[in-house]
Amino acid sequence: MSKSVPRLSQITLATTRTLEMVRFYDTLFGTQLQATKAYGTTLYNGTLAGIPLVICPNEVAGVAAEQSRHQLTLAVADLSSLLELVETSGGTIETPNMDSTTTAILRDPDGNTIEVIKA
């Protein structure tokens, strides 16, 4: 039996507010999502933290959850600048009273939480 260590090769986010999610992830995390026709709909492909990212309408993914289908933890160099963009990008900051110089919890337009930490 092989003892190879798995590596994350792709992240797929099932969404209910697809265009808002594309704007949010592009603006905050520079994902550079591009539209691709597939499965009778439009998927968006880009990169998040060096890993291929696909944003897929929930109808195609068949996910029943309404929110928090995933939780990501991302490290960023300039947390303060990122937090300034959250609300204008369609997200919310869940932890306004936390020490936002080191960590914060955000919600994307679909209501999923994202933890961001200062790298």
Secondary structure, DSSP 8 states (H G I E B T S, - for coil): ----------EEEEESSHHHHHHHHHHHH----EEEEETTEEEEEEEETTEEEEEEEHHHHT---SS-S--EEEEES-HHHHHHHTGGGT-EES-TTS-TTTEEEEE-TTS-EEEEEE-
